[in-house]
Amino acid sequence: MDPDFWKQAWREGRTRFHQERISPMLAAHWDAIGAPRDSRVFVPLCGKTLDMPWLVERGHRVLGVELSPVAVDDFFDALGVTPGIHQTAYGRHHVAGPYELILGDAFALDPAALADCDAVYDRAALIALPPDMRGRYLRELYAGLPPGCRGLVVTLEYPQNEKEGPPFPVREAEV
């Protein structure tokens, strides 16, 4: 997927994928991850998901990565906080308390950027990518997570011929 597709979707408000509530799958299954309090949770392609404050309420720190400045700005505006901002090789970091959102390309992250992540929560990143990009996503991003990192990946499955993605179906066998 072309990064400009997602940036334009956010600019134009074409964000039906954004949920105005906590993901029921997160609430139902997060405890099975066993991430201790004060763990750092990586949230790829985070948008402005309300799942991040839910994770923080449970004592976690969040590292999100997002392409859209609209999503990042909206997230912090909704929290009512002004983040500190600094530039790194990975992109522009927005930091406020337990939240760190990198405005940049998830594929630019390397193991050093993810080194202190204890868990990963992927509600919509994998299904946002077409099949030909998912292998790269796993090789370049998931492979950069430290040993022992556990995660929750939420996908959906439907006959591919019924709908042109995104979201794209991800079969259980592929997960």
Secondary structure, 3 states (H helix, E strand, C coil): CCHHHHHHHHHCCCCCCCCCCCCHHHHHHHHHHCCCCCCEEEEECCCCCCHHHHHHHCCCEEEEEECCHHHHHHHHHHHCCCCEEEEECCEEEEEECCEEEEECCHHHCCHHHHCCCCEEEECCHHHHCCHHHHHHHHHHCHHHCCCCCEEEECCCCCCHHHCCCCCCCCCCCCC
